[in-house]
């Protein structure tokens, strides 16, 4: 299925169905296409079929936690450049630092993050990012 150039698809990895529905509803109201996965393994299945423009990722998930999922995401060439924003109930400094070290753009605490805040951030989190290359210091935009 062809997507228009300005269509943004978000993958929401969240095991709390009520929260997932609340975030999904706001994102869809604001014009984003949302896929929801209740755990990391379901998210991997979604990624086999379609690469989203952004992933919102919970940390505490059944079967495989969000940090292990993020490690797998970053290890695979096909998925390593997908922007990820962690949205978690857990604010322990070691979890925050680990998530950011694995390449999360931000680590948001659920109790401080409204659905509107997530939706407002989508455009900034999905903008093309420049990554250094080895061609004499020039930078290029990667998808």
C-alpha positions in Angstrom: 0.0 0.0 0.0 1.4 3.4 -1.1 1.7 6.1 1.5 1.6 9.8 0.7 4.8 11.6 1.4 3.4 13.6 4.4 1.7 10.6 6.0 3.3 9.6 9.3 3.0 6.1 10.7 3.6 5.6 14.4 4.1 2.2 16.1 3.0 2.3 19.7 4.4 -0.5 21.8 2.3 -0.5 25.0 0.9 -3.4 27.1 -1.7 -1.3 28.9 -4.6 -1.4 26.6 -6.3 1.7 28.1 -3.2 3.8 27.8 -2.6 2.5 24.3 -6.1 3.4 23.2 -5.9 6.8 24.7 -2.6 7.6 22.9 -3.8 6.0 19.7 -7.0 8.0 19.7 -5.2 11.4 20.1 -2.6 10.5 17.5 -5.3 9.4 15.0 -7.3 12.6 15.7 -4.2 14.6 14.8 -3.9 12.8 11.4 -1.3 10.1 12.2 -1.6 6.5 11.2 -1.1 4.3 14.4 -0.2 0.7 14.7 -0.4 -0.7 18.3 1.5 -3.7 19.6 0.8 -5.0 23.1 4.4 -6.4 23.5 7.8 -6.3 21.9 7.3 -9.6 20.0 4.1 -8.3 18.4 6.0 -5.1 17.5 8.7 -7.2 15.8 5.9 -8.8 13.7 4.6 -5.4 12.7 8.1 -4.3 11.7 8.4 -7.3 9.4 5.4 -6.0 7.4 5.9 -2.2 7.7 8.5 0.2 8.9 7.0 3.1 10.9 8.3 6.7 10.9 8.4 6.6 14.7 8.1 4.2 17.6 6.7 5.0 21.0 8.1 2.3 23.3 7.2 1.3 26.8 10.0 -0.3 28.9 8.2 -2.8 31.1 6.6 -5.2 28.6 5.8 -8.9 28.9 8.1 -11.6 27.4 10.8 -9.1 26.2 11.3 -5.7 27.8 11.5 -2.5 25.8 15.3 -2.1 26.2 15.9 -5.6 24.8 13.6 -4.7 21.9 15.5 -1.4 21.3 18.8 -3.4 21.3 17.4 -5.7 18.6 16.1 -2.7 16.7 19.5 -1.0 16.7 21.3 -4.2 15.7 19.4 -4.7 12.5 20.3 -2.6 9.5 16.7 -2.4 8.3 15.5 -0.9 11.6 18.5 0.8 13.2 17.5 4.3 12.1 13.9 4.3 13.1 13.4 7.1 15.7 12.3 5.8 19.1 10.8 7.7 22.0 10.5 5.8 25.3 7.4 6.4 27.2 7.6 4.6 30.6 6.3 4.7 34.2 9.8 4.1 35.4 12.1 7.0 36.0 15.2 5.3 37.5 18.3 7.1 36.2 19.9 3.8 35.0 16.9 3.0 32.8 16.8 6.5 31.4 20.6 6.5 30.6 20.4 3.0 29.1 17.5 4.0 26.9 19.3 7.1 25.7 22.5 5.1 25.1 20.6 2.8 22.9 19.6 5.7 20.8 16.2 6.7 22.1 15.5 10.4 21.2 13.8 11.0 24.5 12.7 9.2 27.6 9.3 10.4 28.7 7.6 9.6 32.0 3.9 8.6 31.5 2.6 10.5 34.5 4.1 13.7 33.0 3.2 13.0 29.4 -0.2 13.7 28.0 -1.4 12.2 24.7 -1.3 15.8 23.3 2.4 16.1 24.2 3.1 12.9 22.3 1.2 14.0 19.3 2.8 17.5 19.3 6.2 16.0 19.3 5.7 13.6 16.3 6.8 16.0 13.6 10.0 16.9 15.4 10.9 13.4 16.3 10.4 12.2 12.7 12.3 15.0 10.9 15.2 13.7 8.8 18.4 13.4 10.9 21.9 13.9 9.7 24.3 11.1 10.4 28.1 11.4 9.9 29.5 9.4 7.0 33.1 8.5 6.1 33.2 10.6 2.9 35.5 13.4 4.0 33.4 14.6 6.9 30.3 15.5 4.8 27.0 14.6 6.3 24.0 13.0 4.6 20.4 12.5 5.6 19.4 8.9 6.1 15.8 7.6 6.0 
